[in-house]
Amino acid sequence: MLRVPVQPALFAWARQRARLDVSTLDARFPQLARWESGEAQPTLRQLEQYAQATHAPLGFFFLPAPPQETLPIPDFRTVGAGVPRVSADLLDVIYACQARQIWYRDEAMVNGEAPLPFVGSLNTATPPAEAARAIRQHLGFSVQARSECPTWTEALRLFIAQAEQAGVMVMVSGVVMNNNNRPLDPQEFRGFALSDAIAPLVFINGADSKSAQMFTLAHELAHLWLGQTAVSDAPLAETPPHAVETWCNQVAAQLLVPDEDFRAVLLPGEALETALKRLAKHFKVSTLVLLRRMRDVGWLDRATFWAAYRAEEARLQALAARSAGGGDFYRTTVARVGRRFAQTLVASTLEGRTLYRDAFRMLGIVKPGTFNELGRTLGFPT
């Protein structure tokens, strides 16, 4: 049987790029250890199956050595030391969002939409509180409206709706496209912004908690107001090494928990656990954000902050591990690509400007019936 000569290092590269280990792939590819050691080579069919399983382009396996892949957008993450190379999942999500943005920009220009004045309207010399005030006023994003939302989910939904009303495509997904077998890792990234004057886009890692997603959205919006494209992990506990990330974090914190509002509701002598529960319900933000803000305004000293932060981080991670997914497929799909994008794409397809094939690819669906039902979910008489 004809075997394909592949450099052994490419098998390990593809496996690590997909965040898979040998034991996970061993059942499907019992010869994998021998392929990686160079003792054996796969057939073409086996190689095609392995490329599909590891989400790697087939052509890469014919290279003389593993390629040095880099992100196609600026990388402001701080998780690099603990994460081996860029994952296939993150790359595929960025490429999918870039394709959607290009399509949306073209469609918007055909429809005569004007550039959005807020994109790139600020710079890092703008005081964070002033920048947060400008974003808050443009979106109509108030603490009062959030505090009246009954749940975290409703508060996040309101925030997303306000951003989309302003012209930002907001996409929230915890998986690659609609593939539930490819979950995204919040430890690798929490979100990214693709800046554009006509088609600004924010992607939020939906595998993160709802309260964490709130901070990520605020952080990525700050990037858009700078007119800057970037992928972030939005760390809260420490000062990021990038000055831009520090500024975006400060703006996000002020946007979600403004100094004047925060100081007004802090109660001297209140137990920390009690304060966190009360303030999280009021501001609808992560308790980690509240701890950071307590440190910022001097309500907590450094030692108390770090002890409380680590304990709360462990509690939230344990809580996230017990939570389960689910929900309506069509509503989930709309959230994953953003309502603004989905409505524009469905309308363009039904009016004949976009091929169904292209719409299916950008939505991550394969059946006409699924597309028609999605259209009905969005209010189209399909």
Contacts in CASP RR format, 6 or more apart in sequence:
PFRMAT RR
TARGET T0000
AUTHOR 0000-0000-0000
METHOD contacts of the structure
MODEL  1
MLRVPVQPALFAWARQRARLDVSTLDARFPQLARWESGEAQPTLRQLEQY
AQATHAPLGFFFLPAPPQETLPIPDFRTVGAGVPRVSADLLDVIYACQAR
QIWYRDEAMVNGEAPLPFVGSLNTATPPAEAARAIRQHLGFSVQARSECP
TWTEALRLFIAQAEQAGVMVMVSGVVMNNNNRPLDPQEFRGFALSDAIAP
LVFINGADSKSAQMFTLAHELAHLWLGQTAVSDAPLAETPPHAVETWCNQ
VAAQLLVPDEDFRAVLLPGEALETALKRLAKHFKVSTLVLLRRMRDVGWL
DRATFWAAYRAEEARLQALAARSAGGGDFYRTTVARVGRRFAQTLVASTL
EGRTLYRDAFRMLGIVKPGTFNELGRTLGFPT
1 43 0 8 1.000
2 43 0 8 1.000
2 44 0 8 1.000
3 40 0 8 1.000
3 41 0 8 1.000
3 42 0 8 1.000
3 43 0 8 1.000
4 41 0 8 1.000
4 42 0 8 1.000
4 43 0 8 1.000
4 44 0 8 1.000
4 47 0 8 1.000
4 61 0 8 1.000
5 41 0 8 1.000
6 35 0 8 1.000
6 41 0 8 1.000
6 42 0 8 1.000
6 47 0 8 1.000
6 61 0 8 1.000
6 62 0 8 1.000
7 63 0 8 1.000
7 64 0 8 1.000
7 65 0 8 1.000
8 35 0 8 1.000
8 36 0 8 1.000
8 37 0 8 1.000
8 38 0 8 1.000
9 65 0 8 1.000
9 66 0 8 1.000
10 60 0 8 1.000
10 61 0 8 1.000
10 63 0 8 1.000
10 65 0 8 1.000
10 66 0 8 1.000
11 32 0 8 1.000
11 35 0 8 1.000
11 36 0 8 1.000
11 50 0 8 1.000
12 36 0 8 1.000
13 66 0 8 1.000
13 67 0 8 1.000
14 50 0 8 1.000
14 51 0 8 1.000
14 54 0 8 1.000
14 56 0 8 1.000
14 60 0 8 1.000
14 61 0 8 1.000
15 21 0 8 1.000
15 22 0 8 1.000
15 25 0 8 1.000
15 32 0 8 1.000
15 54 0 8 1.000
16 84 0 8 1.000
16 85 0 8 1.000
17 54 0 8 1.000
17 55 0 8 1.000
17 56 0 8 1.000
17 69 0 8 1.000
17 85 0 8 1.000
17 86 0 8 1.000
17 87 0 8 1.000
17 88 0 8 1.000
18 53 0 8 1.000
18 54 0 8 1.000
18 55 0 8 1.000
18 56 0 8 1.000
18 87 0 8 1.000
18 88 0 8 1.000
18 89 0 8 1.000
19 87 0 8 1.000
19 88 0 8 1.000
19 89 0 8 1.000
19 185 0 8 1.000
20 53 0 8 1.000
20 54 0 8 1.000
22 32 0 8 1.000
22 33 0 8 1.000
22 36 0 8 1.000
25 32 0 8 1.000
25 50 0 8 1.000
25 53 0 8 1.000
25 54 0 8 1.000
26 32 0 8 1.000
26 33 0 8 1.000
28 49 0 8 1.000
28 53 0 8 1.000
29 35 0 8 1.000
29 46 0 8 1.000
29 49 0 8 1.000
29 50 0 8 1.000
29 53 0 8 1.000
31 40 0 8 1.000
31 42 0 8 1.000
31 46 0 8 1.000
32 50 0 8 1.000
34 40 0 8 1.000
35 41 0 8 1.000
35 42 0 8 1.000
42 50 0 8 1.000
47 58 0 8 1.000
47 61 0 8 1.000
48 58 0 8 1.000
51 57 0 8 1.000
51 58 0 8 1.000
51 59 0 8 1.000
51 60 0 8 1.000
51 61 0 8 1.000
54 88 0 8 1.000
55 88 0 8 1.000
55 89 0 8 1.000
55 92 0 8 1.000
55 176 0 8 1.000
55 182 0 8 1.000
56 88 0 8 1.000
60 67 0 8 1.000
69 85 0 8 1.000
69 86 0 8 1.000
69 91 0 8 1.000
70 86 0 8 1.000
71 86 0 8 1.000
71 90 0 8 1.000
71 91 0 8 1.000
71 94 0 8 1.000
71 231 0 8 1.000
72 91 0 8 1.000
72 94 0 8 1.000
72 95 0 8 1.000
72 98 0 8 1.000
73 94 0 8 1.000
73 192 0 8 1.000
73 194 0 8 1.000
73 229 0 8 1.000
73 230 0 8 1.000
73 231 0 8 1.000
74 228 0 8 1.000
74 229 0 8 1.000
74 230 0 8 1.000
74 231 0 8 1.000
75 230 0 8 1.000
75 231 0 8 1.000
76 230 0 8 1.000
76 231 0 8 1.000
76 232 0 8 1.000
76 240 0 8 1.000
76 242 0 8 1.000
76 244 0 8 1.000
76 245 0 8 1.000
77 188 0 8 1.000
77 189 0 8 1.000
77 231 0 8 1.000
77 232 0 8 1.000
77 233 0 8 1.000
78 233 0 8 1.000
78 235 0 8 1.000
78 238 0 8 1.000
78 240 0 8 1.000
78 241 0 8 1.000
78 245 0 8 1.000
79 187 0 8 1.000
79 188 0 8 1.000
79 189 0 8 1.000
79 233 0 8 1.000
83 187 0 8 1.000
83 188 0 8 1.000
87 185 0 8 1.000
87 188 0 8 1.000
89 176 0 8 1.000
89 182 0 8 1.000
89 183 0 8 1.000
89 184 0 8 1.000
89 185 0 8 1.000
89 188 0 8 1.000
90 184 0 8 1.000
90 188 0 8 1.000
90 189 0 8 1.000
90 231 0 8 1.000
92 176 0 8 1.000
92 177 0 8 1.000
92 182 0 8 1.000
93 173 0 8 1.000
93 176 0 8 1.000
93 184 0 8 1.000
93 203 0 8 1.000
94 192 0 8 1.000
94 203 0 8 1.000
94 231 0 8 1.000
96 176 0 8 1.000
96 177 0 8 1.000
96 362 0 8 1.000
97 171 0 8 1.000
97 192 0 8 1.000
97 194 0 8 1.000
97 201 0 8 1.000
97 203 0 8 1.000
98 194 0 8 1.000
99 362 0 8 1.000
100 169 0 8 1.000
100 171 0 8 1.000
100 201 0 8 1.000
100 337 0 8 1.000
100 341 0 8 1.000
100 362 0 8 1.000
101 169 0 8 1.000
101 194 0 8 1.000
101 196 0 8 1.000
101 199 0 8 1.000
101 201 0 8 1.000
103 345 0 8 1.000
103 354 0 8 1.000
103 358 0 8 1.000
103 362 0 8 1.000
104 169 0 8 1.000
104 199 0 8 1.000
104 201 0 8 1.000
104 341 0 8 1.000
104 344 0 8 1.000
104 345 0 8 1.000
105 196 0 8 1.000
105 198 0 8 1.000
105 199 0 8 1.000
107 344 0 8 1.000
107 345 0 8 1.000
107 348 0 8 1.000
107 353 0 8 1.000
107 354 0 8 1.000
108 198 0 8 1.000
108 199 0 8 1.000
108 344 0 8 1.000
109 198 0 8 1.000
110 353 0 8 1.000
113 198 0 8 1.000
114 198 0 8 1.000
115 197 0 8 1.000
115 198 0 8 1.000
116 166 0 8 1.000
116 167 0 8 1.000
116 197 0 8 1.000
116 198 0 8 1.000
116 200 0 8 1.000
118 134 0 8 1.000
118 135 0 8 1.000
118 138 0 8 1.000
118 166 0 8 1.000
118 224 0 8 1.000
118 225 0 8 1.000
119 195 0 8 1.000
119 196 0 8 1.000
119 197 0 8 1.000
119 200 0 8 1.000
119 224 0 8 1.000
119 225 0 8 1.000
119 227 0 8 1.000
120 195 0 8 1.000
120 224 0 8 1.000
120 225 0 8 1.000
120 226 0 8 1.000
120 227 0 8 1.000
120 228 0 8 1.000
121 134 0 8 1.000
121 225 0 8 1.000
122 131 0 8 1.000
122 134 0 8 1.000
122 225 0 8 1.000
122 226 0 8 1.000
123 226 0 8 1.000
124 226 0 8 1.000
124 243 0 8 1.000
124 244 0 8 1.000
124 247 0 8 1.000
126 134 0 8 1.000
128 247 0 8 1.000
128 250 0 8 1.000
128 251 0 8 1.000
128 253 0 8 1.000
128 254 0 8 1.000
129 254 0 8 1.000
129 258 0 8 1.000
129 259 0 8 1.000
131 222 0 8 1.000
131 225 0 8 1.000
131 247 0 8 1.000
131 251 0 8 1.000
131 254 0 8 1.000
132 251 0 8 1.000
132 252 0 8 1.000
132 254 0 8 1.000
132 255 0 8 1.000
132 258 0 8 1.000
133 254 0 8 1.000
133 258 0 8 1.000
134 225 0 8 1.000
135 141 0 8 1.000
135 221 0 8 1.000
135 222 0 8 1.000
135 225 0 8 1.000
135 251 0 8 1.000
135 255 0 8 1.000
136 142 0 8 1.000
136 255 0 8 1.000
136 258 0 8 1.000
138 166 0 8 1.000
139 159 0 8 1.000
139 162 0 8 1.000
139 163 0 8 1.000
139 165 0 8 1.000
139 166 0 8 1.000
140 162 0 8 1.000
141 159 0 8 1.000
141 162 0 8 1.000
141 255 0 8 1.000
143 257 0 8 1.000
143 258 0 8 1.000
143 261 0 8 1.000
143 282 0 8 1.000
143 283 0 8 1.000
145 158 0 8 1.000
146 155 0 8 1.000
146 158 0 8 1.000
146 159 0 8 1.000
146 283 0 8 1.000
146 284 0 8 1.000
147 281 0 8 1.000
147 282 0 8 1.000
147 283 0 8 1.000
147 284 0 8 1.000
149 155 0 8 1.000
149 158 0 8 1.000
149 284 0 8 1.000
152 210 0 8 1.000
152 211 0 8 1.000
152 214 0 8 1.000
152 284 0 8 1.000
153 210 0 8 1.000
155 210 0 8 1.000
155 214 0 8 1.000
155 284 0 8 1.000
156 210 0 8 1.000
156 213 0 8 1.000
156 214 0 8 1.000
156 217 0 8 1.000
156 284 0 8 1.000
159 214 0 8 1.000
159 217 0 8 1.000
159 218 0 8 1.000
160 170 0 8 1.000
160 172 0 8 1.000
160 217 0 8 1.000
161 339 0 8 1.000
163 170 0 8 1.000
163 202 0 8 1.000
163 217 0 8 1.000
163 221 0 8 1.000
164 170 0 8 1.000
164 338 0 8 1.000
164 339 0 8 1.000
164 340 0 8 1.000
167 200 0 8 1.000
167 340 0 8 1.000
168 200 0 8 1.000
168 201 0 8 1.000
168 202 0 8 1.000
168 221 0 8 1.000
168 224 0 8 1.000
168 340 0 8 1.000
169 199 0 8 1.000
169 200 0 8 1.000
169 201 0 8 1.000
169 202 0 8 1.000
169 338 0 8 1.000
169 340 0 8 1.000
169 341 0 8 1.000
170 201 0 8 1.000
170 202 0 8 1.000
170 204 0 8 1.000
170 217 0 8 1.000
170 338 0 8 1.000
170 340 0 8 1.000
171 201 0 8 1.000
171 202 0 8 1.000
171 203 0 8 1.000
171 204 0 8 1.000
171 335 0 8 1.000
171 336 0 8 1.000
171 337 0 8 1.000
171 338 0 8 1.000
171 341 0 8 1.000
172 203 0 8 1.000
172 204 0 8 1.000
172 206 0 8 1.000
172 213 0 8 1.000
172 335 0 8 1.000
172 336 0 8 1.000
172 338 0 8 1.000
173 184 0 8 1.000
173 203 0 8 1.000
173 204 0 8 1.000
173 205 0 8 1.000
173 206 0 8 1.000
173 335 0 8 1.000
173 336 0 8 1.000
174 183 0 8 1.000
174 184 0 8 1.000
174 205 0 8 1.000
174 206 0 8 1.000
174 207 0 8 1.000
174 336 0 8 1.000
175 181 0 8 1.000
175 182 0 8 1.000
175 183 0 8 1.000
175 184 0 8 1.000
175 207 0 8 1.000
175 336 0 8 1.000
176 182 0 8 1.000
176 184 0 8 1.000
177 336 0 8 1.000
177 364 0 8 1.000
178 333 0 8 1.000
178 336 0 8 1.000
178 363 0 8 1.000
178 364 0 8 1.000
178 365 0 8 1.000
183 207 0 8 1.000
184 205 0 8 1.000
184 206 0 8 1.000
184 207 0 8 1.000
185 205 0 8 1.000
185 207 0 8 1.000
186 205 0 8 1.000
186 206 0 8 1.000
186 207 0 8 1.000
186 208 0 8 1.000
186 212 0 8 1.000
187 233 0 8 1.000
188 233 0 8 1.000
189 205 0 8 1.000
189 231 0 8 1.000
189 232 0 8 1.000
189 233 0 8 1.000
190 204 0 8 1.000
190 205 0 8 1.000
190 208 0 8 1.000
190 212 0 8 1.000
190 216 0 8 1.000
190 219 0 8 1.000
190 232 0 8 1.000
190 233 0 8 1.000
190 234 0 8 1.000
191 202 0 8 1.000
191 203 0 8 1.000
191 204 0 8 1.000
191 205 0 8 1.000
191 216 0 8 1.000
191 220 0 8 1.000
191 231 0 8 1.000
191 232 0 8 1.000
191 233 0 8 1.000
191 234 0 8 1.000
192 202 0 8 1.000
192 203 0 8 1.000
192 220 0 8 1.000
192 229 0 8 1.000
192 230 0 8 1.000
192 231 0 8 1.000
192 232 0 8 1.000
193 200 0 8 1.000
193 201 0 8 1.000
193 202 0 8 1.000
193 203 0 8 1.000
193 220 0 8 1.000
193 221 0 8 1.000
193 223 0 8 1.000
193 224 0 8 1.000
193 228 0 8 1.000
193 229 0 8 1.000
193 230 0 8 1.000
193 232 0 8 1.000
194 200 0 8 1.000
194 201 0 8 1.000
194 202 0 8 1.000
194 203 0 8 1.000
194 229 0 8 1.000
195 223 0 8 1.000
195 224 0 8 1.000
195 226 0 8 1.000
195 227 0 8 1.000
195 228 0 8 1.000
195 229 0 8 1.000
200 224 0 8 1.000
202 217 0 8 1.000
202 220 0 8 1.000
202 221 0 8 1.000
202 224 0 8 1.000
203 220 0 8 1.000
204 213 0 8 1.000
204 216 0 8 1.000
204 217 0 8 1.000
204 220 0 8 1.000
205 213 0 8 1.000
205 216 0 8 1.000
206 213 0 8 1.000
208 216 0 8 1.000
208 320 0 8 1.000
209 286 0 8 1.000
209 316 0 8 1.000
209 319 0 8 1.000
209 320 0 8 1.000
211 280 0 8 1.000
211 284 0 8 1.000
211 285 0 8 1.000
211 286 0 8 1.000
211 287 0 8 1.000
211 289 0 8 1.000
212 286 0 8 1.000
212 288 0 8 1.000
214 256 0 8 1.000
214 284 0 8 1.000
214 285 0 8 1.000
214 286 0 8 1.000
215 234 0 8 1.000
215 236 0 8 1.000
215 252 0 8 1.000
215 253 0 8 1.000
215 256 0 8 1.000
215 285 0 8 1.000
215 286 0 8 1.000
215 289 0 8 1.000
216 232 0 8 1.000
216 234 0 8 1.000
218 251 0 8 1.000
218 252 0 8 1.000
218 253 0 8 1.000
218 255 0 8 1.000
218 256 0 8 1.000
219 232 0 8 1.000
219 234 0 8 1.000
219 248 0 8 1.000
219 249 0 8 1.000
219 251 0 8 1.000
219 252 0 8 1.000
220 232 0 8 1.000
220 248 0 8 1.000
221 252 0 8 1.000
221 255 0 8 1.000
222 247 0 8 1.000
222 248 0 8 1.000
222 251 0 8 1.000
222 252 0 8 1.000
222 255 0 8 1.000
223 229 0 8 1.000
223 230 0 8 1.000
223 232 0 8 1.000
223 244 0 8 1.000
223 248 0 8 1.000
225 251 0 8 1.000
226 244 0 8 1.000
226 247 0 8 1.000
226 248 0 8 1.000
228 244 0 8 1.000
230 244 0 8 1.000
232 245 0 8 1.000
232 248 0 8 1.000
234 245 0 8 1.000
234 248 0 8 1.000
234 249 0 8 1.000
234 252 0 8 1.000
235 245 0 8 1.000
235 249 0 8 1.000
236 249 0 8 1.000
236 286 0 8 1.000
236 288 0 8 1.000
236 289 0 8 1.000
236 292 0 8 1.000
236 309 0 8 1.000
237 288 0 8 1.000
237 292 0 8 1.000
237 306 0 8 1.000
237 309 0 8 1.000
237 313 0 8 1.000
239 246 0 8 1.000
240 246 0 8 1.000
240 249 0 8 1.000
253 289 0 8 1.000
253 292 0 8 1.000
253 293 0 8 1.000
253 296 0 8 1.000
256 283 0 8 1.000
256 285 0 8 1.000
256 289 0 8 1.000
257 283 0 8 1.000
257 285 0 8 1.000
257 289 0 8 1.000
257 290 0 8 1.000
257 293 0 8 1.000
259 297 0 8 1.000
261 283 0 8 1.000
262 279 0 8 1.000
262 283 0 8 1.000
262 293 0 8 1.000
262 297 0 8 1.000
263 297 0 8 1.000
265 279 0 8 1.000
265 282 0 8 1.000
266 275 0 8 1.000
266 294 0 8 1.000
266 297 0 8 1.000
266 299 0 8 1.000
267 275 0 8 1.000
270 278 0 8 1.000
272 300 0 8 1.000
272 304 0 8 1.000
272 308 0 8 1.000
275 290 0 8 1.000
275 294 0 8 1.000
276 287 0 8 1.000
276 290 0 8 1.000
276 291 0 8 1.000
276 312 0 8 1.000
279 290 0 8 1.000
280 286 0 8 1.000
280 287 0 8 1.000
280 290 0 8 1.000
283 289 0 8 1.000
283 290 0 8 1.000
286 316 0 8 1.000
287 312 0 8 1.000
287 316 0 8 1.000
288 309 0 8 1.000
288 312 0 8 1.000
288 313 0 8 1.000
288 316 0 8 1.000
291 300 0 8 1.000
291 305 0 8 1.000
291 308 0 8 1.000
291 309 0 8 1.000
291 312 0 8 1.000
292 305 0 8 1.000
292 309 0 8 1.000
294 300 0 8 1.000
294 305 0 8 1.000
295 302 0 8 1.000
295 305 0 8 1.000
300 308 0 8 1.000
326 332 0 8 1.000
330 373 0 8 1.000
330 374 0 8 1.000
330 377 0 8 1.000
331 377 0 8 1.000
333 342 0 8 1.000
333 363 0 8 1.000
333 364 0 8 1.000
333 365 0 8 1.000
333 374 0 8 1.000
334 342 0 8 1.000
334 374 0 8 1.000
334 377 0 8 1.000
334 378 0 8 1.000
337 345 0 8 1.000
337 362 0 8 1.000
337 363 0 8 1.000
339 378 0 8 1.000
342 363 0 8 1.000
342 374 0 8 1.000
342 378 0 8 1.000
343 378 0 8 1.000
345 354 0 8 1.000
345 359 0 8 1.000
345 362 0 8 1.000
345 363 0 8 1.000
346 359 0 8 1.000
346 371 0 8 1.000
346 374 0 8 1.000
346 375 0 8 1.000
346 378 0 8 1.000
346 380 0 8 1.000
346 382 0 8 1.000
347 380 0 8 1.000
348 354 0 8 1.000
348 359 0 8 1.000
349 355 0 8 1.000
349 356 0 8 1.000
349 359 0 8 1.000
349 371 0 8 1.000
350 380 0 8 1.000
350 382 0 8 1.000
356 368 0 8 1.000
356 371 0 8 1.000
359 371 0 8 1.000
360 366 0 8 1.000
360 371 0 8 1.000
363 371 0 8 1.000
363 374 0 8 1.000
365 371 0 8 1.000
365 374 0 8 1.000
371 382 0 8 1.000
372 382 0 8 1.000
373 382 0 8 1.000
375 382 0 8 1.000
376 382 0 8 1.000
END
